[in-house]
Amino acid sequence: MAARPLSRFPQLTAGYSAAMETTVTDEEIELRLVLDRLSYPADKVRVVSCAEVHGLGTDARRRLHHLPDRRYASATEVVAALP
């Protein structure tokens, strides 16, 4: 998948510091956009269910299934906990 500059997606930069990676893949963009649809806090079951309902790609759904079983305060927190 092609990497894109993160600056092209300002809605994805909330919670990111300048020292973090500056490019993201299409899959990461799609994942973040889906996660942003949830209301937080959300538990793992709600996160995975949202991904399935919105047709998130197989690889991203697989990663979400490996999340620790707990409540997440934000999409940024979910992404940070991904394996």
Secondary structure, 3 states (H helix, E strand, C coil): CCEEEHHHCHHHCCCCCCCCCCEEEHHHHHHHHHHCCCCCCEEHHHHHHHHHHCCCCHHHHHHHHCCCCCEECCHHHHHHHCC
